Amino acid sequence: MQLLWFYVAIVLAISDLIHSNLVWNTIKDFYVIFMGGLLKNSLDSIFQTWIVHEILEAFFHFIILSIVFLSFKIGFLAGLIHFLLDVTHSLAIEHLDWVPHRALHFVVESCFFIALFGL
């Protein structure tokens, strides 16, 4: 139980890599049509479309982490912190390369889960 925060942060990082590879390599054409066509035309702005993308990503992480840890609480918290971090750093920081982006996520998500499970 002492290292639960670490395991959750690692699985969340792996889940994010799986999500990126799945969306941008495996189902890219479907996802572009879904997000760029169907959702963009249904919503009022690009910002709303982007928020829907982030919510769908958070839901993906919720499912993966809920299954891995057999806990809806961990899945919900992981999806929530990942969503908040993605939205915050996308609005506050113009662009991060891959390694700084992954490092930012891992550090902030680790600190979040340390505060919950490590203390």
SVG drawing of the C-alpha trace seen along z (x, -y; Angstrom):
<svg xmlns="http://www.w3.org/2000/svg" viewBox="-25 -30 38 35">
<polyline fill="none" stroke="black" stroke-width="0.4" points="0.0,0.0 2.9,-2.4 3.9,-2.4 0.3,-2.6 0.9,-6.2 3.9,-5.1 2.1,-2.2 -0.9,-4.4 1.4,-7.0 3.3,-4.4 0.1,-2.8 -1.4,-6.2 1.8,-7.1 1.5,-3.7 -2.2,-4.3 -1.3,-7.7 1.2,-6.1 -1.4,-3.5 -4.0,-6.2 -1.6,-8.2 -0.5,-5.2 -4.1,-4.0 -5.6,-7.3 -2.8,-8.7 -1.5,-5.4 -4.2,-2.8 -7.6,-4.6 -6.3,-8.0 -8.6,-8.2 -11.7,-7.3 -10.7,-9.7 -10.1,-12.6 -13.5,-12.1 -15.1,-11.7 -13.5,-14.7 -13.0,-16.9 -16.2,-16.1 -19.0,-14.9 -18.1,-16.7 -16.8,-19.9 -20.0,-20.3 -22.1,-19.5 -20.4,-21.9 -20.1,-25.7 -16.3,-26.1 -12.9,-24.4 -12.4,-24.9 -15.5,-22.7 -14.3,-20.1 -10.9,-20.1 -12.6,-19.8 -14.6,-16.8 -11.3,-15.2 -9.8,-15.7 -12.9,-14.3 -12.8,-11.2 -9.1,-10.8 -9.9,-11.1 -12.6,-8.4 -10.1,-6.2 -7.8,-6.5 -10.7,-5.9 -11.5,-2.6 -7.9,-1.4 -7.0,-2.3 -10.3,-1.0 -9.6,2.3 -5.9,2.6 -6.5,1.6 -10.1,2.9 -11.1,-0.4 -13.5,-3.0 -12.0,-5.5 -8.5,-5.2 -9.8,-5.2 -11.8,-8.4 -9.0,-10.2 -6.5,-9.2 -8.8,-10.4 -9.6,-13.6 -6.0,-14.6 -4.9,-13.8 -7.8,-15.9 -7.0,-18.8 -3.3,-18.6 -3.8,-18.4 -6.2,-21.4 -4.0,-23.5 -0.7,-22.9 -2.3,-23.3 -3.7,-26.7 -0.7,-27.9 2.2,-26.5 2.3,-26.8 4.2,-23.6 6.2,-21.0 8.4,-18.4 7.6,-14.7 10.1,-14.2 9.2,-17.4 5.5,-16.7 5.8,-13.2 8.0,-14.4 5.5,-17.1 2.6,-14.6 4.6,-12.0 5.8,-14.5 2.4,-16.2 0.4,-13.0 2.9,-11.4 2.6,-14.3 -1.2,-14.1 -1.2,-10.4 1.5,-10.7 -0.8,-13.2 -3.7,-10.8 -2.1,-7.4 1.4,-8.0 0.8,-10.1"/>
</svg>
